[in-house]
Amino acid sequence: MEQLLEAVRGYFAGRNAAWVTGDYVPALAAARAQPGAAAELEHAVVLQRRAVRRRGISILRARTRVRLQPGRGAVKEEKTEVEVWAEETVTWLYADRTDVGVEARCILHRQRWQRAADGHWILAAVEAPSEPPAEAAEPPVHPPQPPAVPSVAGGMSVIQPLFTRCTHYDRVRVQRYADLWWNGHNPDFPVLAADSANFASQCLLAGNMPSRRTDGGGGWWCAWPAGGSGTPGWSDSWGSADRLCAYLLQEAGGELASGPRELKVGDLVFYDWNGQGFYQHVAVVTDFDGRGDPLVNAHAAASFRRHFLYLDSPAWTPRTRYAFVHLPDAVCYTGRG
């Protein structure tokens, strides 16, 4: 299978060069890519060049690391056709008008390679990565629960007094967590197919955002018992970008900023790809470029210091709408008990 590995390495080496030059033809020629497989790389490079032009930057260097994932695909006995799962991690060094920056992305590829009569391997088909995976239009909602029965003492109902809990929102800890786990999964939390809200919620929790669980499973919380003991679960607001946005604005003191440059590290950007009023993706602000535009970390696909516009994403459309959510430095909520 050494010839196959050489073919795979050659293809990704060509992709790496294309990020800098914009010329994807050598990569396709090296892999003898069939039309369908060629279209995926052509589209990816076109999207990247569009984003580069819009931002006014130049790509100075690209470095690609590829990790094959054995066991995720089937190898036929005659070994003339092989399914390859490859995790491509790309790091770009770029220059804008005032500074030099670094951006990284992790993309999972599912490819089908066929051996030709002359022994060479041909890239026959590529399953274009969904980036980021689409959430359902309407995530499940916990059914309404009856109000809790007040405690009784001496035959008289006792109403628990109201209290207010406040914590300092630590933006440095949010940034550190987002940088530590941008391309990995913390075993203390679940891994979801559409993982952006789950990852953003973990970052918020690392920054001292107070978790709270209300009657009926509402609020914002995640229960992921260590060692598998206990019942795992999480609130809709933990695992859904749209519900997380609503929770932060309605219950956590978050406010909509007038524009992206009003945000701070630790704030969030929400994405409505089709402009229909439902947010399918969320990213955490971790830095700013030379123009003052937010750079974000996110999951699905794993992204490090990505420009907030996501113009190089296949999910982006001309109808894309953004919500820029600024979080207060002191996060408070009022409750009983």
Secondary structure as the mmCIF struct_conf table of DSSP 4:
data_model
#
loop_
_struct_conf.conf_type_id
_struct_conf.id
_struct_conf.beg_label_comp_id
_struct_conf.beg_label_asym_id
_struct_conf.beg_label_seq_id
_struct_conf.end_label_comp_id
_struct_conf.end_label_asym_id
_struct_conf.end_label_seq_id
HELX_RH_AL_P HELX_RH_AL_P1 GLU A 2 THR A 21
HELX_RH_AL_P HELX_RH_AL_P2 VAL A 25 ALA A 31
TURN_TY1_P TURN_TY1_P1 ARG A 32 ARG A 32
HELX_RH_AL_P HELX_RH_AL_P3 PRO A 35 ARG A 55
TURN_TY1_P TURN_TY1_P2 GLY A 56 GLY A 56
STRN STRN1 SER A 58 LEU A 68
TURN_TY1_P TURN_TY1_P3 PRO A 70 GLY A 71
BEND BEND1 ARG A 72 GLY A 73
STRN STRN2 VAL A 75 VAL A 75
TURN_TY1_P TURN_TY1_P4 GLU A 77 GLU A 78
BEND BEND2 THR A 80 THR A 80
STRN STRN3 GLU A 81 ALA A 95
BEND BEND3 ARG A 97 THR A 98
STRN STRN4 VAL A 100 ARG A 115
TURN_TY1_P TURN_TY1_P5 ALA A 117 ASP A 118
BEND BEND4 GLY A 119 GLY A 119
STRN STRN5 TRP A 121 GLU A 127
HELX_LH_PP_P HELX_LH_PP_P1 ALA A 128 SER A 130
BEND BEND5 GLU A 131 PRO A 132
HELX_LH_PP_P HELX_LH_PP_P2 PRO A 133 ALA A 136
BEND BEND6 ALA A 137 GLU A 138
HELX_LH_PP_P HELX_LH_PP_P3 HIS A 142 PRO A 144
HELX_LH_PP_P HELX_LH_PP_P4 PRO A 146 PRO A 150
STRN STRN6 SER A 151 ALA A 153
TURN_TY1_P TURN_TY1_P6 GLY A 154 GLY A 155
STRN STRN7 MET A 156 VAL A 158
HELX_LH_PP_P HELX_LH_PP_P5 ILE A 159 PRO A 161
STRN STRN8 LEU A 162 HIS A 168
HELX_RH_AL_P HELX_RH_AL_P4 ARG A 171 TRP A 181
TURN_TY1_P TURN_TY1_P7 TRP A 182 ASN A 183
BEND BEND7 GLY A 184 GLY A 184
TURN_TY1_P TURN_TY1_P8 PRO A 187 ASP A 188
BEND BEND8 PHE A 189 PHE A 189
BEND BEND9 ALA A 193 ALA A 194
HELX_RH_AL_P HELX_RH_AL_P5 SER A 196 ALA A 206
TURN_TY1_P TURN_TY1_P9 GLY A 207 ASN A 208
HELX_LH_PP_P HELX_LH_PP_P6 MET A 209 SER A 211
STRN STRN9 ARG A 212 ARG A 213
TURN_TY1_P TURN_TY1_P10 ASP A 215 GLY A 216
BEND BEND10 GLY A 217 GLY A 217
STRN STRN10 GLY A 219 TRP A 220
STRN STRN11 CYS A 222 ALA A 223
HELX_RH_3T_P HELX_RH_3T_P1 ALA A 226 GLY A 228
BEND BEND11 GLY A 230 GLY A 230
STRN STRN12 GLY A 233 TRP A 234
HELX_RH_AL_P HELX_RH_AL_P6 ASP A 236 GLY A 239
HELX_RH_AL_P HELX_RH_AL_P7 ALA A 241 GLU A 251
BEND BEND12 ALA A 252 ALA A 252
STRN STRN13 GLU A 255 LEU A 256
BEND BEND13 SER A 258 GLY A 259
HELX_RH_3T_P HELX_RH_3T_P2 PRO A 260 GLU A 262
TURN_TY1_P TURN_TY1_P11 VAL A 265 GLY A 266
STRN STRN14 LEU A 268 ASP A 272
TURN_TY1_P TURN_TY1_P12 TRP A 273 ASN A 274
BEND BEND14 GLY A 275 GLY A 277
STRN STRN15 HIS A 281 PHE A 288
TURN_TY1_P TURN_TY1_P13 GLY A 290 ARG A 291
BEND BEND15 GLY A 292 GLY A 292
STRN STRN16 PRO A 294 ALA A 298
TURN_TY1_P TURN_TY1_P14 HIS A 299 ALA A 301
STRN STRN17 ALA A 302 HIS A 307
TURN_TY1_P TURN_TY1_P15 PHE A 308 LEU A 309
TURN_TY1_P TURN_TY1_P16 LEU A 311 ASP A 312
BEND BEND16 SER A 313 SER A 313
TURN_TY1_P TURN_TY1_P17 PRO A 314 ALA A 315
TURN_TY1_P TURN_TY1_P18 PRO A 318 ARG A 319
STRN STRN18 ARG A 321 HIS A 326
HELX_LH_PP_P HELX_LH_PP_P7 LEU A 327 PRO A 328
BEND BEND17 ASP A 329 ASP A 329
STRN STRN19 ALA A 330 ARG A 336
#
